[in-house]
């Protein structure tokens, strides 16, 4: 049975392990830790298969020049043996619900368009948003609260902790 719940302090080591295994590097695991240390994990959820943590999703603040604040969905990880069972989709669905409940009006993601379209994400360029990472059609946006998505606002900036993701792993 799959369930989704907020992360707890007891989950930190396993969340790190999930990201290291899912991405086969240390970048995303370090990113989550840096976001947590900086107090920027707006929403952080664990996906469980029974009692076994097998997935994780994080949301952190993003901004545009006008000052509008939304959330960036990243990273999302599910352990390989548990993929294609709906765990990632459940993590996204619950994460978006928690963002909406927290008053977050919009979310962006840099990810697989076919996967994220099912949740209502659209290419961010169609609403006048761009990203720092040249994501093209993979950079997508979703309005959670009516009128909240900043249209034609240009560059969306992620938390500074994301800059370290591109640095050499160590």
N, C-alpha and C positions, 0 to 999 in steps of 0.2 A: 504494500500500500504506500502510495506516494503522499507526502505531506510537505508543506512549506511553512517555515517559521522564521522569526527574526534570529539573527546570530546571537549567541551568548558568549561570554568570555571563555567557556569551555570549548568553543568551536574554533578558536583562532588557529591552532596548529593544523587542524584538519582542513580548514579553508585554505590555508597556505598550500597544503599538500594537493588539494583538488586543483588549484590553479597551476601549480608546477607540473602535475601530471597531464592536465588537459592541454596546456600550451607547450609542454615539453621545453620549458625554459623558466627562468626566475622572474621575468619582467612583470607579468600581471600579478603574481603573488606579492612582489615588492610594492607594486602600485597600490594594491588593496591595503597593505600594512601602512604605507605612507599616508594614504587618505584617512585611515583610521586614526593614526597618530596625530594628524592635523585636525581631527574633529570634523572631517568633511564627508563621512559616509552618511548621507542623508537617509538612505534605505540600504540595508544589508540583510539579505535573506539566504537561508540554507534550505536546500532541497534534500529530503530524506526518503530513502527506500526502506520502509520499516523504521528502524532506529538508526540506520547507517547513513551518515551524511555523504551525498554523492554529487551535489551541485551547489553553486553559489552565484548570486547576482549582487551587483553593487550599483548604486546611483549616487552621484555627487553633483555639487552645484556647477552650473555653466552660466555664462553671462554674455550679453551683447552690449554694444557701445551705449545704448540708451539706458543701461542699468537694469534691464529686465533680467530676472534670474529664473532659470529653469533647472532641469536635471539632465545629466548625461548618464546614459545607461552603459556602464562598462566597469569591469568586465563581467561576462557571463560565461560560466564554465560548468560542464557536466563531465564526469568521468566516462571514459570511452565505453566501458561495458554497459553503461546505463543510458547511453544516447539512443535517440529514436524511440523513446518510451513516453515522451510528453513532459519530461521533467523540466527541460529548458523553457517550454511554452508555459508551464505552470509558474515557474519562477518569474517570467516576464509579466504574465497576467497579474499575479499577486503584487509584484513590485510596482506596476503601474497603478493598481488600486491603492496601494499605500502612499504613493506619491500624490495621487489625487486627494486622498483623505488628509494629507498633510498640507494641502493648499498649493501644491506645485502645479502650475498651470500648463507646462509644456515640457517635453522630453525630446532629446536628440540621441541618436545612436549611429555609430559607424559600424555597420555590419551587413550581413547578407540580405539584400532587398527582398528576396522571395520569402525568407523566414519572417522578417519584421512587418511586411505588408499585411499579414494576417491579423496583426494587432492594430492596424490603422495607420502605421507610419507611411509617409510619403517622401519622395525625394526632397530634401531640404531646399534645393535650388528652386523648386516650384513655388516656395513661399519666401524666396529672397534671402535665404540663409546659406552661409558658407562655413567651412571648417578649416582649422589650422593644419590639417594633415592631408589635404588634397584627396579626400575620400570620394569625390565624384558622386555617382549614383548610390554608393554605399552609405553616404551621409544622409540620414533621414530624420524627419521631425514628426512629432505627434502632439496635437493640442489636447490637453486633458480637461481644461476648464474653458468654457466658451469665451472667446475674445482674448485669451491669454497669450497665444502664440504671437511673438513679435514678428510681423511680416515686413519684408524688405529691410531687415535690421542688419544685414551683412554678416560680419564675422562672429561666430560663436566661439567663445573662449572657454576651454576646459580649465579645471583646477591646475595650479602650477605643478602639482605632483605628477601630472601626465607627461610633462617634459622629460622626466627621467626614464620613461618607458623606452624611448629610442636610444638611450645610452647603452654602452656595452654592458653585458651581463657579468655579474661577478659574485 
